[in-house]
Amino acid sequence: MDDRSIIEDIGDLVEEEKRLRARHEATEGLGDDDRARLQEVEERLDQCWDLLRQRRAAEEYQRDPDEAQVRPVSEVEGYRQ
């Protein structure tokens, strides 16, 4: 997966997240399925951003960005902000 594909995925996920959040505000809550999907979208977004950062760091240090790998949700979600 190249940077462009990752950025496109991020864009798609952000749009879905916006739709889910708008539905949440409009209906004063989300059903179980929508809540679960929102969590999945947020986690996938974090993974995409992490992968993009890995690829860019590899490029900066003259390493192969294609060696970057999607990290598990448990690892990405455990990062300190």
N, C-alpha and C positions, 0 to 999 in steps of 0.2 A: 504494500500500500504506500503510495507516495503522498507528499504533503498536500497536494491539491485534493486528493480523494479524502484525506482526513479532514481538511477544512470544509469540504462539501458535506461530509457526515456531520460535522459540528453544526453547520448551518441548518441541516434538516432536523437534528435533535433539538436545537434551540427553538425552532419554529413549533415543534411538537410540544416542547415544554411550555411555551407561551400559550398555546391552545389549551393545554390542560390547566394551567394556572388561571386563565380567563374563565374557563368553565367552573373552576373552583370558586372564583369570586362571584360569578353570575348566579350560581346555585347554592351558595353558602355551604360548600362541601363537595367532596368527591366520593363516588362509590368505591368499594374495595378494589375493583379492577383498575379504575383510573388512578387510585392512590398507588397501587403496585406498579402500574406503568410509569407513573411520574418518578418513582424511586429508581426504576430501571433506566429511564432516560437520564436522570441526574448522574447515576453511576457510570453509564456509558459515556456521557460527556466528560466526566473526570478522566476516564481511561483514554479518550481521544486526545484531550489536552495534554495528558502525560506523555502519550506516544509522540505527539508533535514536538513537545519539548525535548524528548530524547533524541529525535531525529535531528533537530536543529543543533543540539549540543554536539552530536556526532559530526555533523558537517563542520561546525566551528573548529573542531579539533582534528580535522582531516581524517575522520573515520567514516566507515560505510554506514550511512543512515538506514540502509535496509536491514541492518543487524538489530535495530530497535525492535522490541517486542511489546505487545500489549501485556501490561501487568495485571495480576488478579485484582478484583475489586477490593478485596480485603487489604491489599497492600496500598493501593492508590487512595482508598478512603482513610487510611491510617496516617497520611501525611499531615504534618502540622502546618497550619496556615500562617 
